[in-house]
Amino acid sequence: MNMIGCDLHTRYQVVAWIDEETGEIRKRRLAHDQEEPGAFYAGLPRGARIGIEATLPALWFERLLAGADMNCG
């Protein structure tokens, strides 16, 4: 199972995950003013779990994940 941690900021987000093949911790910064977040989440395998830092209203983020066909439950 893939698990991704996401630290949301107003203009960007930082995602982190463990590469299941190598065990390496990977990080990536995604700019909100580009199409990076949508492409990143759309490329994840079905069943990936995404945890976010819940310090701000994130309805826009739920819509982004739904658009990438991710379950936001």
PDB file of N, H, CA, C and O in Angstrom:
ATOM      1  N   MET A   1       0.841  -1.184   0.000  1.00  0.00           N
ATOM      2  CA  MET A   1       0.000   0.000   0.000  1.00  0.00           C
ATOM      3  C   MET A   1       0.881   1.241   0.000  1.00  0.00           C
ATOM      4  O   MET A   1       1.883   1.294   0.713  1.00  0.00           O
ATOM      5  N   ASN A   2       0.522   2.211  -0.775  1.00  0.00           N
ATOM      6  H   ASN A   2      -0.293   2.168  -1.354  1.00  0.00           H
ATOM      7  CA  ASN A   2       1.247   3.473  -0.815  1.00  0.00           C
ATOM      8  C   ASN A   2       0.626   4.452   0.164  1.00  0.00           C
ATOM      9  O   ASN A   2      -0.593   4.618   0.200  1.00  0.00           O
ATOM     10  N   MET A   3       1.469   5.098   0.957  1.00  0.00           N
ATOM     11  H   MET A   3       2.459   4.963   0.928  1.00  0.00           H
ATOM     12  CA  MET A   3       1.014   6.121   1.892  1.00  0.00           C
ATOM     13  C   MET A   3       1.820   7.380   1.613  1.00  0.00           C
ATOM     14  O   MET A   3       3.048   7.342   1.543  1.00  0.00           O
ATOM     15  N   ILE A   4       1.113   8.501   1.453  1.00  0.00           N
ATOM     16  H   ILE A   4       0.115   8.532   1.510  1.00  0.00           H
ATOM     17  CA  ILE A   4       1.730   9.773   1.124  1.00  0.00           C
ATOM     18  C   ILE A   4       1.352  10.778   2.194  1.00  0.00           C
ATOM     19  O   ILE A   4       0.176  10.906   2.531  1.00  0.00           O
ATOM     20  N   GLY A   5       2.328  11.495   2.735  1.00  0.00           N
ATOM     21  H   GLY A   5       3.284  11.392   2.461  1.00  0.00           H
ATOM     22  CA  GLY A   5       2.079  12.572   3.678  1.00  0.00           C
ATOM     23  C   GLY A   5       2.166  13.890   2.942  1.00  0.00           C
ATOM     24  O   GLY A   5       3.048  14.076   2.104  1.00  0.00           O
ATOM     25  N   CYS A   6       1.261  14.808   3.244  1.00  0.00           N
ATOM     26  H   CYS A   6       0.544  14.657   3.925  1.00  0.00           H
ATOM     27  CA  CYS A   6       1.200  16.077   2.519  1.00  0.00           C
ATOM     28  C   CYS A   6       1.144  17.248   3.504  1.00  0.00           C
ATOM     29  O   CYS A   6       0.275  17.303   4.375  1.00  0.00           O
ATOM     30  N   ASP A   7       2.085  18.179   3.348  1.00  0.00           N
ATOM     31  H   ASP A   7       2.790  18.134   2.641  1.00  0.00           H
ATOM     32  CA  ASP A   7       2.125  19.403   4.143  1.00  0.00           C
ATOM     33  C   ASP A   7       1.652  20.537   3.234  1.00  0.00           C
ATOM     34  O   ASP A   7       2.389  20.976   2.351  1.00  0.00           O
ATOM     35  N   LEU A   8       0.425  21.010   3.449  1.00  0.00           N
ATOM     36  H   LEU A   8      -0.174  20.654   4.166  1.00  0.00           H
ATOM     37  CA  LEU A   8      -0.174  22.044   2.591  1.00  0.00           C
ATOM     38  C   LEU A   8       0.240  23.440   3.018  1.00  0.00           C
ATOM     39  O   LEU A   8       0.270  23.754   4.208  1.00  0.00           O
ATOM     40  N   HIS A   9       0.555  24.266   2.047  1.00  0.00           N
ATOM     41  H   HIS A   9       0.530  24.011   1.081  1.00  0.00           H
ATOM     42  CA  HIS A   9       0.821  25.695   2.232  1.00  0.00           C
ATOM     43  C   HIS A   9      -0.062  26.450   1.240  1.00  0.00           C
ATOM     44  O   HIS A   9      -0.704  25.821   0.399  1.00  0.00           O
ATOM     45  N   THR A  10      -0.108  27.746   1.314  1.00  0.00           N
ATOM     46  H   THR A  10       0.414  28.256   1.997  1.00  0.00           H
ATOM     47  CA  THR A  10      -1.002  28.494   0.429  1.00  0.00           C
ATOM     48  C   THR A  10      -0.578  28.414  -1.034  1.00  0.00           C
ATOM     49  O   THR A  10      -1.444  28.339  -1.906  1.00  0.00           O
ATOM     50  N   ARG A  11       0.707  28.426  -1.334  1.00  0.00           N
ATOM     51  H   ARG A  11       1.410  28.486  -0.625  1.00  0.00           H
ATOM     52  CA  ARG A  11       1.162  28.444  -2.728  1.00  0.00           C
ATOM     53  C   ARG A  11       1.794  27.134  -3.200  1.00  0.00           C
ATOM     54  O   ARG A  11       2.050  26.959  -4.392  1.00  0.00           O
ATOM     55  N   TYR A  12       2.039  26.234  -2.283  1.00  0.00           N
ATOM     56  H   TYR A  12       1.832  26.377  -1.316  1.00  0.00           H
ATOM     57  CA  TYR A  12       2.663  24.965  -2.651  1.00  0.00           C
ATOM     58  C   TYR A  12       2.346  23.924  -1.583  1.00  0.00           C
ATOM     59  O   TYR A  12       1.766  24.229  -0.541  1.00  0.00           O
ATOM     60  N   GLN A  13       2.736  22.708  -1.865  1.00  0.00           N
ATOM     61  H   GLN A  13       3.207  22.460  -2.712  1.00  0.00           H
ATOM     62  CA  GLN A  13       2.639  21.633  -0.892  1.00  0.00           C
ATOM     63  C   GLN A  13       3.891  20.772  -1.002  1.00  0.00           C
ATOM     64  O   GLN A  13       4.526  20.706  -2.055  1.00  0.00           O
ATOM     65  N   VAL A  14       4.228  20.124   0.083  1.00  0.00           N
ATOM     66  H   VAL A  14       3.712  20.177   0.938  1.00  0.00           H
ATOM     67  CA  VAL A  14       5.354  19.198   0.096  1.00  0.00           C
ATOM     68  C   VAL A  14       4.791  17.824   0.411  1.00  0.00           C
ATOM     69  O   VAL A  14       4.107  17.641   1.419  1.00  0.00           O
ATOM     70  N   VAL A  15       5.078  16.863  -0.450  1.00  0.00           N
ATOM     71  H   VAL A  15       5.633  17.012  -1.268  1.00  0.00           H
ATOM     72  CA  VAL A  15       4.613  15.499  -0.239  1.00  0.00           C
ATOM     73  C   VAL A  15       5.812  14.617   0.071  1.00  0.00           C
ATOM     74  O   VAL A  15       6.912  14.852  -0.429  1.00  0.00           O
ATOM     75  N   ALA A  16       5.597  13.615   0.887  1.00  0.00           N
ATOM     76  H   ALA A  16       4.703  13.425   1.294  1.00  0.00           H
ATOM     77  CA  ALA A  16       6.652  12.667   1.251  1.00  0.00           C
ATOM     78  C   ALA A  16       6.064  11.263   1.260  1.00  0.00           C
ATOM     79  O   ALA A  16       4.909  11.060   1.633  1.00  0.00           O
ATOM     80  N   TRP A  17       6.879  10.300   0.841  1.00  0.00           N
ATOM     81  H   TRP A  17       7.817  10.465   0.538  1.00  0.00           H
ATOM     82  CA  TRP A  17       6.442   8.913   0.823  1.00  0.00           C
ATOM     83  C   TRP A  17       7.665   8.019   0.862  1.00  0.00           C
ATOM     84  O   TRP A  17       8.791   8.475   0.663  1.00  0.00           O
ATOM     85  N   ILE A  18       7.435   6.760   1.118  1.00  0.00           N
ATOM     86  H   ILE A  18       6.520   6.390   1.279  1.00  0.00           H
ATOM     87  CA  ILE A  18       8.515   5.779   1.121  1.00  0.00           C
ATOM     88  C   ILE A  18       8.432   4.992  -0.182  1.00  0.00           C
ATOM     89  O   ILE A  18       7.388   4.432  -0.516  1.00  0.00           O
ATOM     90  N   ASP A  19       9.536   4.956  -0.908  1.00  0.00           N
ATOM     91  H   ASP A  19      10.384   5.411  -0.637  1.00  0.00           H
ATOM     92  CA  ASP A  19       9.630   4.146  -2.117  1.00  0.00           C
ATOM     93  C   ASP A  19       9.616   2.685  -1.670  1.00  0.00           C
ATOM     94  O   ASP A  19      10.554   2.221  -1.023  1.00  0.00           O
ATOM     95  N   GLU A  20       8.562   1.971  -2.014  1.00  0.00           N
ATOM     96  H   GLU A  20       7.800   2.349  -2.540  1.00  0.00           H
ATOM     97  CA  GLU A  20       8.398   0.607  -1.516  1.00  0.00           C
ATOM     98  C   GLU A  20       9.438  -0.365  -2.067  1.00  0.00           C
ATOM     99  O   GLU A  20       9.687  -1.404  -1.455  1.00  0.00           O
ATOM    100  N   GLU A  21      10.047  -0.054  -3.204  1.00  0.00           N
ATOM    101  H   GLU A  21       9.845   0.790  -3.701  1.00  0.00           H
ATOM    102  CA  GLU A  21      11.061  -0.937  -3.773  1.00  0.00           C
ATOM    103  C   GLU A  21      12.416  -0.774  -3.075  1.00  0.00           C
ATOM    104  O   GLU A  21      13.119  -1.756  -2.832  1.00  0.00           O
ATOM    105  N   THR A  22      12.773   0.471  -2.757  1.00  0.00           N
ATOM    106  H   THR A  22      12.202   1.268  -2.955  1.00  0.00           H
ATOM    107  CA  THR A  22      14.107   0.730  -2.202  1.00  0.00           C
ATOM    108  C   THR A  22      14.092   1.042  -0.719  1.00  0.00           C
ATOM    109  O   THR A  22      15.132   0.957  -0.066  1.00  0.00           O
ATOM    110  N   GLY A  23      12.925   1.407  -0.161  1.00  0.00           N
ATOM    111  H   GLY A  23      12.080   1.477  -0.691  1.00  0.00           H
ATOM    112  CA  GLY A  23      12.835   1.818   1.233  1.00  0.00           C
ATOM    113  C   GLY A  23      13.268   3.262   1.448  1.00  0.00           C
ATOM    114  O   GLY A  23      13.275   3.746   2.580  1.00  0.00           O
ATOM    115  N   GLU A  24      13.627   3.948   0.375  1.00  0.00           N
ATOM    116  H   GLU A  24      13.621   3.555  -0.544  1.00  0.00           H
ATOM    117  CA  GLU A  24      14.078   5.343   0.448  1.00  0.00           C
ATOM    118  C   GLU A  24      12.905   6.287   0.695  1.00  0.00           C
ATOM    119  O   GLU A  24      11.835   6.134   0.106  1.00  0.00           O
ATOM    120  N   ILE A  25      13.122   7.264   1.573  1.00  0.00           N
ATOM    121  H   ILE A  25      13.991   7.388   2.051  1.00  0.00           H
ATOM    122  CA  ILE A  25      12.117   8.303   1.806  1.00  0.00           C
ATOM    123  C   ILE A  25      12.270   9.338   0.698  1.00  0.00           C
ATOM    124  O   ILE A  25      13.360   9.868   0.479  1.00  0.00           O
ATOM    125  N   ARG A  26      11.184   9.619   0.011  1.00  0.00           N
ATOM    126  H   ARG A  26      10.299   9.189   0.189  1.00  0.00           H
ATOM    127  CA  ARG A  26      11.196  10.564  -1.110  1.00  0.00           C
ATOM    128  C   ARG A  26      10.366  11.781  -0.736  1.00  0.00           C
ATOM    129  O   ARG A  26       9.385  11.663  -0.002  1.00  0.00           O
ATOM    130  N   LYS A  27      10.753  12.949  -1.235  1.00  0.00           N
ATOM    131  H   LYS A  27      11.550  13.045  -1.831  1.00  0.00           H
ATOM    132  CA  LYS A  27      10.000  14.189  -1.017  1.00  0.00           C
ATOM    133  C   LYS A  27       9.907  14.944  -2.326  1.00  0.00           C
ATOM    134  O   LYS A  27      10.784  14.852  -3.184  1.00  0.00           O
ATOM    135  N   ARG A  28       8.821  15.693  -2.459  1.00  0.00           N
ATOM    136  H   ARG A  28       8.108  15.768  -1.762  1.00  0.00           H
ATOM    137  CA  ARG A  28       8.644  16.513  -3.657  1.00  0.00           C
ATOM    138  C   ARG A  28       7.819  17.745  -3.305  1.00  0.00           C
ATOM    139  O   ARG A  28       6.862  17.664  -2.535  1.00  0.00           O
ATOM    140  N   ARG A  29       8.197  18.881  -3.874  1.00  0.00           N
ATOM    141  H   ARG A  29       8.975  18.947  -4.499  1.00  0.00           H
ATOM    142  CA  ARG A  29       7.467  20.142  -3.689  1.00  0.00           C
ATOM    143  C   ARG A  29       6.615  20.371  -4.929  1.00  0.00           C
ATOM    144  O   ARG A  29       7.120  20.311  -6.050  1.00  0.00           O
ATOM    145  N   LEU A  30       5.323  20.634  -4.735  1.00  0.00           N
ATOM    146  H   LEU A  30       4.913  20.683  -3.825  1.00  0.00           H
ATOM    147  CA  LEU A  30       4.382  20.834  -5.835  1.00  0.00           C
ATOM    148  C   LEU A  30       3.805  22.238  -5.768  1.00  0.00           C
ATOM    149  O   LEU A  30       3.194  22.607  -4.765  1.00  0.00           O
ATOM    150  N   ALA A  31       3.990  23.027  -6.821  1.00  0.00           N
ATOM    151  H   ALA A  31       4.486  22.727  -7.636  1.00  0.00           H
ATOM    152  CA  ALA A  31       3.468  24.397  -6.869  1.00  0.00           C
ATOM    153  C   ALA A  31       1.988  24.370  -7.218  1.00  0.00           C
ATOM    154  O   ALA A  31       1.583  23.670  -8.146  1.00  0.00           O
ATOM    155  N   HIS A  32       1.180  25.124  -6.486  1.00  0.00           N
ATOM    156  H   HIS A  32       1.509  25.693  -5.732  1.00  0.00           H
ATOM    157  CA  HIS A  32      -0.262  25.156  -6.730  1.00  0.00           C
ATOM    158  C   HIS A  32      -0.623  25.928  -7.984  1.00  0.00           C
ATOM    159  O   HIS A  32      -1.690  25.688  -8.550  1.00  0.00           O
ATOM    160  N   ASP A  33       0.223  26.851  -8.447  1.00  0.00           N
ATOM    161  H   ASP A  33       1.090  27.045  -7.987  1.00  0.00           H
ATOM    162  CA  ASP A  33      -0.123  27.644  -9.620  1.00  0.00           C
ATOM    163  C   ASP A  33       0.204  26.926 -10.930  1.00  0.00           C
ATOM    164  O   ASP A  33       0.061  27.498 -12.011  1.00  0.00           O
ATOM    165  N   GLN A  34       0.631  25.704 -10.827  1.00  0.00           N
ATOM    166  H   GLN A  34       0.747  25.240  -9.949  1.00  0.00           H
ATOM    167  CA  GLN A  34       0.912  24.887 -12.005  1.00  0.00           C
ATOM    168  C   GLN A  34       0.042  23.635 -11.937  1.00  0.00           C
ATOM    169  O   GLN A  34      -0.756  23.486 -11.012  1.00  0.00           O
ATOM    170  N   GLU A  35       0.184  22.756 -12.885  1.00  0.00           N
ATOM    171  H   GLU A  35       0.832  22.877 -13.637  1.00  0.00           H
ATOM    172  CA  GLU A  35      -0.630  21.540 -12.901  1.00  0.00           C
ATOM    173  C   GLU A  35       0.051  20.385 -12.174  1.00  0.00           C
ATOM    174  O   GLU A  35      -0.386  19.239 -12.284  1.00  0.00           O
ATOM    175  N   GLU A  36       1.108  20.675 -11.438  1.00  0.00           N
ATOM    176  H   GLU A  36       1.463  21.606 -11.349  1.00  0.00           H
ATOM    177  CA  GLU A  36       1.865  19.624 -10.753  1.00  0.00           C
ATOM    178  C   GLU A  36       1.030  18.784  -9.790  1.00  0.00           C
ATOM    179  O   GLU A  36       1.088  17.556  -9.862  1.00  0.00           O
ATOM    180  N   PRO A  37       0.252  19.396  -8.887  1.00  0.00           N
ATOM    181  CA  PRO A  37      -0.483  18.562  -7.923  1.00  0.00           C
ATOM    182  C   PRO A  37      -1.452  17.593  -8.592  1.00  0.00           C
ATOM    183  O   PRO A  37      -1.494  16.417  -8.229  1.00  0.00           O
ATOM    184  N   GLY A  38      -2.225  18.065  -9.555  1.00  0.00           N
ATOM    185  H   GLY A  38      -2.191  19.020  -9.849  1.00  0.00           H
ATOM    186  CA  GLY A  38      -3.185  17.192 -10.224  1.00  0.00           C
ATOM    187  C   GLY A  38      -2.505  16.035 -10.934  1.00  0.00           C
ATOM    188  O   GLY A  38      -2.972  14.899 -10.864  1.00  0.00           O
ATOM    189  N   ALA A  39      -1.403  16.319 -11.617  1.00  0.00           N
ATOM    190  H   ALA A  39      -1.024  17.242 -11.674  1.00  0.00           H
ATOM    191  CA  ALA A  39      -0.668  15.269 -12.330  1.00  0.00           C
ATOM    192  C   ALA A  39      -0.047  14.278 -11.349  1.00  0.00           C
ATOM    193  O   ALA A  39      -0.041  13.074 -11.606  1.00  0.00           O
ATOM    194  N   PHE A  40       0.473  14.774 -10.228  1.00  0.00           N
ATOM    195  H   PHE A  40       0.467  15.752 -10.020  1.00  0.00           H
ATOM    196  CA  PHE A  40       1.091  13.904  -9.242  1.00  0.00           C
ATOM    197  C   PHE A  40       0.070  12.915  -8.678  1.00  0.00           C
ATOM    198  O   PHE A  40       0.314  11.709  -8.654  1.00  0.00           O
ATOM    199  N   TYR A  41      -1.075  13.432  -8.225  1.00  0.00           N
ATOM    200  H   TYR A  41      -1.274  14.412  -8.245  1.00  0.00           H
ATOM    201  CA  TYR A  41      -2.081  12.567  -7.604  1.00  0.00           C
ATOM    202  C   TYR A  41      -2.745  11.640  -8.622  1.00  0.00           C
ATOM    203  O   TYR A  41      -3.087  10.506  -8.289  1.00  0.00           O
ATOM    204  N   ALA A  42      -2.929  12.106  -9.850  1.00  0.00           N
ATOM    205  H   ALA A  42      -2.651  13.028 -10.121  1.00  0.00           H
ATOM    206  CA  ALA A  42      -3.515  11.250 -10.886  1.00  0.00           C
ATOM    207  C   ALA A  42      -2.590  10.081 -11.223  1.00  0.00           C
ATOM    208  O   ALA A  42      -3.056   9.037 -11.679  1.00  0.00           O
ATOM    209  N   GLY A  43      -1.288  10.245 -11.002  1.00  0.00           N
ATOM    210  H   GLY A  43      -0.909  11.093 -10.631  1.00  0.00           H
ATOM    211  CA  GLY A  43      -0.329   9.194 -11.303  1.00  0.00           C
ATOM    212  C   GLY A  43      -0.147   8.160 -10.202  1.00  0.00           C
ATOM    213  O   GLY A  43       0.576   7.181 -10.386  1.00  0.00           O
ATOM    214  N   LEU A  44      -0.795   8.364  -9.060  1.00  0.00           N
ATOM    215  H   LEU A  44      -1.382   9.160  -8.910  1.00  0.00           H
ATOM    216  CA  LEU A  44      -0.668   7.407  -7.964  1.00  0.00           C
ATOM    217  C   LEU A  44      -1.520   6.171  -8.227  1.00  0.00           C
ATOM    218  O   LEU A  44      -2.557   6.263  -8.883  1.00  0.00           O
ATOM    219  N   PRO A  45      -1.097   5.027  -7.726  1.00  0.00           N
ATOM    220  CA  PRO A  45      -1.915   3.823  -7.897  1.00  0.00           C
ATOM    221  C   PRO A  45      -3.200   3.898  -7.074  1.00  0.00           C
ATOM    222  O   PRO A  45      -3.245   4.543  -6.026  1.00  0.00           O
ATOM    223  N   ARG A  46      -4.235   3.231  -7.564  1.00  0.00           N
ATOM    224  H   ARG A  46      -4.198   2.707  -8.415  1.00  0.00           H
ATOM    225  CA  ARG A  46      -5.490   3.188  -6.803  1.00  0.00           C
ATOM    226  C   ARG A  46      -5.230   2.575  -5.447  1.00  0.00           C
ATOM    227  O   ARG A  46      -4.438   1.642  -5.317  1.00  0.00           O
ATOM    228  N   GLY A  47      -5.895   3.101  -4.442  1.00  0.00           N
ATOM    229  H   GLY A  47      -6.538   3.860  -4.548  1.00  0.00           H
ATOM    230  CA  GLY A  47      -5.733   2.599  -3.088  1.00  0.00           C
ATOM    231  C   GLY A  47      -4.669   3.329  -2.283  1.00  0.00           C
ATOM    232  O   GLY A  47      -4.474   3.037  -1.103  1.00  0.00           O
ATOM    233  N   ALA A  48      -3.981   4.274  -2.909  1.00  0.00           N
ATOM    234  H   ALA A  48      -4.139   4.512  -3.867  1.00  0.00           H
ATOM    235  CA  ALA A  48      -2.990   5.051  -2.163  1.00  0.00           C
ATOM    236  C   ALA A  48      -3.706   5.845  -1.079  1.00  0.00           C
ATOM    237  O   ALA A  48      -4.813   6.339  -1.296  1.00  0.00           O
ATOM    238  N   ARG A  49      -3.081   5.969   0.080  1.00  0.00           N
ATOM    239  H   ARG A  49      -2.182   5.569   0.257  1.00  0.00           H
ATOM    240  CA  ARG A  49      -3.660   6.734   1.192  1.00  0.00           C
ATOM    241  C   ARG A  49      -2.881   8.028   1.320  1.00  0.00           C
ATOM    242  O   ARG A  49      -1.650   8.034   1.293  1.00  0.00           O
ATOM    243  N   ILE A  50      -3.617   9.129   1.460  1.00  0.00           N
ATOM    244  H   ILE A  50      -4.617   9.124   1.482  1.00  0.00           H
ATOM    245  CA  ILE A  50      -3.016  10.446   1.526  1.00  0.00           C
ATOM    246  C   ILE A  50      -3.416  11.100   2.837  1.00  0.00           C
ATOM    247  O   ILE A  50      -4.601  11.274   3.118  1.00  0.00           O
ATOM    248  N   GLY A  51      -2.425  11.459   3.633  1.00  0.00           N
ATOM    249  H   GLY A  51      -1.461  11.317   3.404  1.00  0.00           H
ATOM    250  CA  GLY A  51      -2.671  12.155   4.888  1.00  0.00           C
ATOM    251  C   GLY A  51      -2.210  13.593   4.754  1.00  0.00           C
ATOM    252  O   GLY A  51      -1.132  13.859   4.223  1.00  0.00           O
ATOM    253  N   ILE A  52      -3.033  14.529   5.239  1.00  0.00           N
ATOM    254  H   ILE A  52      -3.909  14.313   5.670  1.00  0.00           H
ATOM    255  CA  ILE A  52      -2.662  15.940   5.148  1.00  0.00           C
ATOM    256  C   ILE A  52      -2.564  16.550   6.540  1.00  0.00           C
ATOM    257  O   ILE A  52      -3.192  16.093   7.495  1.00  0.00           O
ATOM    258  N   GLU A  53      -1.760  17.586   6.615  1.00  0.00           N
ATOM    259  H   GLU A  53      -1.250  17.956   5.839  1.00  0.00           H
ATOM    260  CA  GLU A  53      -1.688  18.401   7.819  1.00  0.00           C
ATOM    261  C   GLU A  53      -2.996  19.198   7.872  1.00  0.00           C
ATOM    262  O   GLU A  53      -3.261  20.011   6.986  1.00  0.00           O
ATOM    263  N   ALA A  54      -3.795  18.976   8.880  1.00  0.00           N
ATOM    264  H   ALA A  54      -3.580  18.316   9.600  1.00  0.00           H
ATOM    265  CA  ALA A  54      -5.136  19.554   8.936  1.00  0.00           C
ATOM    266  C   ALA A  54      -5.168  20.850   9.737  1.00  0.00           C
ATOM    267  O   ALA A  54      -5.812  20.916  10.785  1.00  0.00           O
ATOM    268  N   THR A  55      -4.483  21.874   9.255  1.00  0.00           N
ATOM    269  H   THR A  55      -3.961  21.821   8.404  1.00  0.00           H
ATOM    270  CA  THR A  55      -4.470  23.147   9.974  1.00  0.00           C
ATOM    271  C   THR A  55      -5.180  24.247   9.200  1.00  0.00           C
ATOM    272  O   THR A  55      -5.188  25.402   9.627  1.00  0.00           O
ATOM    273  N   LEU A  56      -5.777  23.896   8.061  1.00  0.00           N
ATOM    274  H   LEU A  56      -5.770  22.958   7.714  1.00  0.00           H
ATOM    275  CA  LEU A  56      -6.473  24.904   7.282  1.00  0.00           C
ATOM    276  C   LEU A  56      -7.617  24.238   6.534  1.00  0.00           C
ATOM    277  O   LEU A  56      -7.592  23.024   6.331  1.00  0.00           O
ATOM    278  N   PRO A  57      -8.632  25.017   6.115  1.00  0.00           N
ATOM    279  CA  PRO A  57      -9.706  24.419   5.322  1.00  0.00           C
ATOM    280  C   PRO A  57      -9.127  23.881   4.014  1.00  0.00           C
ATOM    281  O   PRO A  57      -8.391  24.587   3.324  1.00  0.00           O
ATOM    282  N   ALA A  58      -9.453  22.646   3.676  1.00  0.00           N
ATOM    283  H   ALA A  58     -10.050  22.073   4.237  1.00  0.00           H
ATOM    284  CA  ALA A  58      -8.827  22.025   2.513  1.00  0.00           C
ATOM    285  C   ALA A  58      -9.852  21.415   1.556  1.00  0.00           C
ATOM    286  O   ALA A  58      -9.593  20.373   0.954  1.00  0.00           O
ATOM    287  N   LEU A  59     -11.012  22.057   1.414  1.00  0.00           N
ATOM    288  H   LEU A  59     -11.222  22.903   1.904  1.00  0.00           H
ATOM    289  CA  LEU A  59     -12.000  21.536   0.478  1.00  0.00           C
ATOM    290  C   LEU A  59     -11.462  21.524  -0.945  1.00  0.00           C
ATOM    291  O   LEU A  59     -11.778  20.618  -1.716  1.00  0.00           O
ATOM    292  N   TRP A  60     -10.651  22.518  -1.303  1.00  0.00           N
ATOM    293  H   TRP A  60     -10.394  23.253  -0.676  1.00  0.00           H
ATOM    294  CA  TRP A  60     -10.069  22.556  -2.646  1.00  0.00           C
ATOM    295  C   TRP A  60      -9.174  21.345  -2.870  1.00  0.00           C
ATOM    296  O   TRP A  60      -9.091  20.835  -3.987  1.00  0.00           O
ATOM    297  N   PHE A  61      -8.494  20.873  -1.804  1.00  0.00           N
ATOM    298  H   PHE A  61      -8.561  21.287  -0.897  1.00  0.00           H
ATOM    299  CA  PHE A  61      -7.614  19.726  -1.917  1.00  0.00           C
ATOM    300  C   PHE A  61      -8.436  18.448  -2.112  1.00  0.00           C
ATOM    301  O   PHE A  61      -8.048  17.575  -2.889  1.00  0.00           O
ATOM    302  N   GLU A  62      -9.552  18.334  -1.422  1.00  0.00           N
ATOM    303  H   GLU A  62      -9.868  19.043  -0.790  1.00  0.00           H
ATOM    304  CA  GLU A  62     -10.444  17.190  -1.613  1.00  0.00           C
ATOM    305  C   GLU A  62     -10.962  17.152  -3.042  1.00  0.00           C
ATOM    306  O   GLU A  62     -11.056  16.079  -3.637  1.00  0.00           O
ATOM    307  N   ARG A  63     -11.302  18.322  -3.607  1.00  0.00           N
ATOM    308  H   ARG A  63     -11.226  19.194  -3.123  1.00  0.00           H
ATOM    309  CA  ARG A  63     -11.760  18.372  -4.997  1.00  0.00           C
ATOM    310  C   ARG A  63     -10.640  17.957  -5.947  1.00  0.00           C
ATOM    311  O   ARG A  63     -10.892  17.272  -6.938  1.00  0.00           O
ATOM    312  N   LEU A  64      -9.396  18.370  -5.653  1.00  0.00           N
ATOM    313  H   LEU A  64      -9.191  18.927  -4.849  1.00  0.00           H
ATOM    314  CA  LEU A  64      -8.261  17.985  -6.476  1.00  0.00           C
ATOM    315  C   LEU A  64      -8.093  16.457  -6.485  1.00  0.00           C
ATOM    316  O   LEU A  64      -7.890  15.856  -7.540  1.00  0.00           O
ATOM    317  N   LEU A  65      -8.180  15.843  -5.314  1.00  0.00           N
ATOM    318  H   LEU A  65      -8.346  16.331  -4.457  1.00  0.00           H
ATOM    319  CA  LEU A  65      -8.045  14.387  -5.232  1.00  0.00           C
ATOM    320  C   LEU A  65      -9.211  13.690  -5.941  1.00  0.00           C
ATOM    321  O   LEU A  65      -9.008  12.689  -6.629  1.00  0.00           O
ATOM    322  N   ALA A  66     -10.417  14.208  -5.777  1.00  0.00           N
ATOM    323  H   ALA A  66     -10.582  15.021  -5.218  1.00  0.00           H
ATOM    324  CA  ALA A  66     -11.564  13.606  -6.457  1.00  0.00           C
ATOM    325  C   ALA A  66     -11.396  13.689  -7.967  1.00  0.00           C
ATOM    326  O   ALA A  66     -11.764  12.759  -8.684  1.00  0.00           O
ATOM    327  N   GLY A  67     -10.845  14.795  -8.453  1.00  0.00           N
ATOM    328  H   GLY A  67     -10.547  15.551  -7.871  1.00  0.00           H
ATOM    329  CA  GLY A  67     -10.584  14.939  -9.881  1.00  0.00           C
ATOM    330  C   GLY A  67      -9.524  13.976 -10.380  1.00  0.00           C
ATOM    331  O   GLY A  67      -9.496  13.642 -11.565  1.00  0.00           O
ATOM    332  N   ALA A  68      -8.650  13.526  -9.487  1.00  0.00           N
ATOM    333  H   ALA A  68      -8.672  13.797  -8.525  1.00  0.00           H
ATOM    334  CA  ALA A  68      -7.613  12.554  -9.838  1.00  0.00           C
ATOM    335  C   ALA A  68      -8.114  11.136  -9.599  1.00  0.00           C
ATOM    336  O   ALA A  68      -7.332  10.187  -9.646  1.00  0.00           O
ATOM    337  N   ASP A  69      -9.420  10.984  -9.340  1.00  0.00           N
ATOM    338  H   ASP A  69     -10.055  11.755  -9.302  1.00  0.00           H
ATOM    339  CA  ASP A  69     -10.055   9.695  -9.103  1.00  0.00           C
ATOM    340  C   ASP A  69      -9.510   8.998  -7.845  1.00  0.00           C
ATOM    341  O   ASP A  69      -9.363   7.777  -7.811  1.00  0.00           O
ATOM    342  N   MET A  70      -9.215   9.805  -6.813  1.00  0.00           N
ATOM    343  H   MET A  70      -9.335  10.797  -6.840  1.00  0.00           H
ATOM    344  CA  MET A  70      -8.758   9.253  -5.534  1.00  0.00           C
ATOM    345  C   MET A  70      -9.933   9.288  -4.572  1.00  0.00           C
ATOM    346  O   MET A  70     -10.761  10.196  -4.645  1.00  0.00           O
ATOM    347  N   ASN A  71     -10.020   8.326  -3.683  1.00  0.00           N
ATOM    348  H   ASN A  71      -9.348   7.588  -3.624  1.00  0.00           H
ATOM    349  CA  ASN A  71     -11.085   8.269  -2.687  1.00  0.00           C
ATOM    350  C   ASN A  71     -10.765   9.226  -1.553  1.00  0.00           C
ATOM    351  O   ASN A  71      -9.692   9.141  -0.956  1.00  0.00           O
ATOM    352  N   CYS A  72     -11.671  10.125  -1.253  1.00  0.00           N
ATOM    353  H   CYS A  72     -12.543  10.194  -1.738  1.00  0.00           H
ATOM    354  CA  CYS A  72     -11.463  11.139  -0.210  1.00  0.00           C
ATOM    355  C   CYS A  72     -12.381  10.852   0.971  1.00  0.00           C
ATOM    356  O   CYS A  72     -13.169  11.716   1.355  1.00  0.00           O
ATOM    357  N   GLY A  73     -12.300   9.684   1.544  1.00  0.00           N
ATOM    358  H   GLY A  73     -11.659   8.982   1.232  1.00  0.00           H
ATOM    359  CA  GLY A  73     -13.229   9.326   2.600  1.00  0.00           C
ATOM    360  C   GLY A  73     -12.675   9.431   3.958  1.00  0.00           C
ATOM    361  O   GLY A  73     -13.373   9.152   4.933  1.00  0.00           O
TER     362      GLY A  73
END
